[in-house]
Amino acid sequence: MTVLNGMAWSHQRGLGCLEAVSAGYARRHPGVRINWDRVSPAEFEGAHRANEYDLIAMEHPYIGQAHADAALVPLETVLPAHVLAQQRESSVGPSFASYTWAGSQWAVAVDATAQVSAYRADLLGWHIPPVTWDEVTACLKALPPGHKAVLPADPIHLLCSLLTLCAQLGGSGWLDGTGLDPNVAVPAAERLLHLLKLVEPWSLDVGAVEALEAMSTGAVAYAPMVFGDVSYARELRYADIPSPNGALAGSLFDGIGLAISATSEKTLAAARFLAHAVSAECQRGEYVRAGGQPGNRAAWTDPDVDAAAGGFFSATLRTLDRAFARPRDVAYPVVHRRVAEEIHRMVRRGVTAREIVSRCNEVWTATYAEHGSVRPESGSPLVTPGRPAGP
């Protein structure tokens, strides 16, 4: 009996669907069993160092750290070339590219998401959700009495939203090793501060899951910017993220990649399961039926999968295809946490957008200097854009 041990996010979308896929896989392969341990979202940081596991679910910003620690198996050494080629072609947005680093592929996308809009069709007074940020403002001001809006703005989500607004305003040149371009970031921060004045004050205390939970109970009608989660598609409706001019735009990409620990003694068995879990057949079948939010494009474009999810996938795919992946160098996870905590404190104090951006860049520069981080892809942009997207 080959026993594989894995770790994943303690949520049905993270862990439950992998457990279901593993059970089906074990039935078809009687000599294999896969056990999964659950970790909180906060424990994803450093998860690649969990050397007691064979399979590791992780987020793309930690790929640089994992590479520096020699913690993961380069997948091109254990997966056939055609499997990786299929994953590249089946990528949703930058999902495949976000796990590529220093010339190797360290994980493949088992899950994909990005910041989109969510609303209660029965509570939002608009026939269609707003498509420009000016329309968002008008919508928030016109909500009927007792109807509320939320913008997830705990430290991590607050910074994610600022980066999304920067990307929409600044094209490809808004971020470098010294931080955010003030010409882009100051108006982006002004927009973010304006939105926060129009939503519930407790937005500063919640992340995406808490916001969507509140919406699912009917306590909140609208979230103009929140990470999409198919788990709530029965109660909510989703839409592409608004943009400055109403044109289709991207946002900050997230999701989960499946990797193999370098300490595993069952690398080939782990690779066979990994290839199955991210295959089109699994992702649009048992994975999504178990509550997963697939990383494979075949699932996102399957009409039956979309219908079962209340149109979630077709409503948001265009945003994901235009999304960007965060930096993945060694220093970035520390940068993101420190900057997020700093700007969150400043927003609570009521400082100006220019002060927020200035302090953000001070922390950004100091943290990179502290780590002496050098990216392997010399001259490449810090953020990874999504796949070329049509209308």
N, C-alpha and C positions, 0 to 999 in steps of 0.2 A: 504494500500500500504506500503510495506517494502522498504525503500530507504537505500542502502548501499553506503558509500562514501569511495573511495580509492585514493591512490596516487601512481604514477609510473613515470618512466623515460620518459622524453619528446622526444621520438623518436618513429617512427613507430614500431620498434622492441620491444620497451618497453611499450609504452602507446597505440599506435594504434591498436595492436592486441588484447589487453585486452578490449578496447572499443568495438571491433567487436564481441568478444566472449560474452561480457556483453549484447550487443544488441540481439544476438541470444538467450541467456539465458532468457532475459526478455520476448521475444516473446513466449517462451515455458512455462514461469512462469509469467503470467500476473500480479501477485500480487507483483512482485519484480522489482526494478529498481536499477542499479548500476551506480553511477557517478564517474568519475575519474578526479583528478587534476594532472597536469603535473609539474614535478620538473626537474631541470637540474641535470646532473650526479654529480656535486659537492654537490648538496643538499641531496644526499643519506646519507651523514654523518649526524647522528642525526635524520634521518627520522623515526626511531623507536619511537622517542619521540613525533611524531605528533599525539597527542591524539584526534584530531578532526576527525580522520578516523577510519573506521572499518577494511579495508583491506590495507595492507602496502606492497609495493614491496621494497626489500632491498637486500643488498649484505652480504655474509656470514661473513666477518671480524667484522661486528657490532653485531653479535649474543651475544657475551660476554657482551657488553655494555647493550644490550636490556635485558638480563637476570638480570644484576645487578640493572637495573632500574625497574624491574618487569613490563616491557612495553608491553609484548606480552602474548598471551594465549598459554599454552602448548597444542600442537595439539592433543596429545593422549587423552586429556580430552573432545574433541569435534568431533574428527573424528573416525569412526569405525576402529578397529585394522586391518581389512583386507585392508582398503584403504591405511594405512601407510605401510603395508607389500607390497602391490603392488607398491607403490612409491619406497620403498627400492630396490625391485627387478628390477624396471624399471630405476634405476639411471644411468645416464651417468657419468662415472668417479666418483669423490667424491661428486657429487651434493647433494645427500640425506644426506650423513654423514656430509657435511659442515654446515648443519643447525641443527645438533644434539649437544646439550651442556648441561652439568650438569644433564644428565640422561633424558632429555626431547627433543622433536622435536619442534622447534620453527618456522619453515617454511618448505615449500616443493618447489622443483625447478620447476619454470615455464619457465626458460630460462637457457641455458648452453653454455659456450664458453671457449676457452683457447687460448694461443698463438700458432699460426701455421704459415705456409708460405702462401703468396699470390703473384700472378704474372699475368701479361698480356701475354697470350699465343701468341698473335700477335706481341709482342714486345721483349719478353725474347728470347735471342738467343740460348737457350738450349732446346732440345727436351723434357726433363723432368727436373723438378726443382731439385736443389742440395739436397742431403740427408746427407752430412757431412758438418761440418763447414769449413773444408779446401776447399771443393767444392764450398761453398758459397763465400769464398774469391776469388777463381779463376773466378767464375761467375761474381762477382762484378767488377773485374779488366778487364774482357773481354766484358763488355757491349758495344754495338755499340755506336759510337758518337751520342750524343743527347739523349740517353736512360739513364734514371735515376733510382736510387734505394733509398728507404727510410727505416729507422728504427725508428718507433715512440719512441721518447725519451724526451718528456716533463717530469717533475720530477716523476710523478707517474709511467709512462710507463718505464722510465729508470730503476727504482728500480725493477719493475716487471721483466724486461729482465735480470737484474743481478741475481735475485732469480732463474729464470729459468735455467740460465747457471750454477749456483751453484748446483741446484738439479740434473742436468744431470751429473755433475762431482763427486758429493759427496754422492750419495745414500741417506741414511736416517739420517746421523749424521752430517749434515752440518750447522744446525741451533739450537741454544738453547737460554736460557734466556739472555745470554751475547752477542748474536749477531751471526755473521757468522764465521765459522771456517776459519781462514786465509789460511790454507793449500789448501782449496777448493776455497775460495772467491777471492784470489789474481789472480790465473790463469783465473778464470771466468771473473774478472774485466779486465784483460789484453785482453781477447778475445772480450769483449764488446767494449773497447776503440779502438781496431783494426777495428772492424766492423764499428764503427762510423766514422772512417777516410775514409771509402770507400763509404759511402752513402752521400746523400745531406746534407749540413750543416744545413739546416732548419729543419732537423729531430729533433733537440733539442727543437724545438718550437711546435711540434705537438703531438697529441695523435693518437689512432688507427683510429677514425672516420675521422679525417682530412687527415691521410695518405691514407685511402681507398678511400676517395673522390678524392684525387689527382690521384690515380690509375684509378679510374673509368672514368676520363676524358681523359686518355691516356698520362698524364703528367709524369707518373712514371711507370716503367716496373716491378719492383720487390720489395717485402718486405720480407726479410727472417724470420722476427719474428714480428707478429702482431696478435691482437685478431681477430679471425675469425668472420665474420659478414655476414649472409646469405643475407642481404639487397643488397650486392654488387655482388652476385653470377652470375648475368646476364653478367656483364662486365669482371669479374675476374675469375681466377681459383685458387683453394686452394690446399694445400698439407700438409702432416704431417710435423711437425717441424723438422729441421735438428738435428743431434746429433753428438757427437765427433767421433763415429765410424760407423755411418750409420745405426745402429740398431734402431728399433722403440723406441722412448723415449717420455717422458711426458713434460709438461710445466706448467706454472702457470695457475690455473683454475680460472674462474670467471663466472658470471651469475647472475640471479635474482631469489630470493626466494619470495614466497607469504606468508605473515604472517597475523595474526589477532591481532588487538590492544586490550590490556587488558582493555581499557576504553570503548570498544564497548558494546552497549546495545543490539546488534543484533547478538550475537556470533554464534548461531546455523544457522541463515540464511547466515552469512558470511562463515561458515564452509561448507555449502552445495555448495555454489558457488565455493569456493576454490577447493573442491574435484572435481568438474566438470572441472574447468580450467586446472588442471594438469592431468586429466584422459587421457588415451591413445586415446580414441575416439576424444576428443577435440583437443589434441595436434597435432595429425596427420591429423586433419580435418580443422575446421574453424580457429584454432589458426595459423597454418602454412600458410594457404591460405591468412590470413590477414597480412602476413609479419613477423610473429613471428619466433623465433629461439628456438624450443622447448627444454624443460628440460627432457622430457620423452623419453626413449630409443626406444619405439615403433615407434615414429616418425622418429628418426635418422636411423632406420633400415628398413623403409618402402620404397620399390623400387620406387613407384610412387612419394612419397614425394621427394626422392633423385633426381629422374630424373627432376622433376619440378624445382629443385634448382641447376641444372647443375652439379650434382655430389658432391655438397658441403659437404653433410653429410657423405657419404662413404669416401670422401677424407681426412677427419679430425678426424673421430671418434676414430681411434686408438690412436691418440695423447691425446684426451680428456680422454680416459679410463686409460691412464697412468699419467694423470695430478695430481697435488697436490693442496690442498686448503691451503690458508694462515692461520696463527694463528687467533684465535677468542677470545682471552682473552680481558679483559677490556682495557689494555694499548695498544694493538697492532695497532688499527687505528691511534693513536697519533704517535706511533713509526714509522709507515710506512710513514706518512706525513712528519715528521721531518727529517727522514733519507733521504727520496726522495729529499727534498728540498736542503739538505746539499750536497749530492753527485752530484746533478745537478749543483750546483754552482762550485764544484770542477772540474767536467768534463769541464766546460766552461773555467776554469783557466788553464787547461792542466796539472793537477797534475798526479802523478803515480798511478798505480793500488794499490800498497801497502798503499799509503797515503789515498786513498779512503776507503779502507777496514778498516784501523785503525780508521779513523774518524767516519765511519759508526758505528763501534762497540762502540765507545765512546758515541755517541748519543743514541744508542740502550740501552746500560746499564744504562745510566743516566735517560732515560725516564721510563724504567721499575722500577728503584729505586724510582723515583718520584711518581709513581702510586701504588707501593707496590702490584703489580698484582700477584695473585696466581691462577693457573688454577685448575678447579674442578677435572679434570681427572689426578690425581697424577701419575706421571711417564709416561704419554702419550707423544708422539712426538708433537712438536709444529705444524708441518705441517701434514695435513691429506692426506694420499695417495689415489689414485684412486682405482677402483675395480680391482680385478685380471684380467689381460688381456691376451688373447691368441695372436697368430700371426696376 
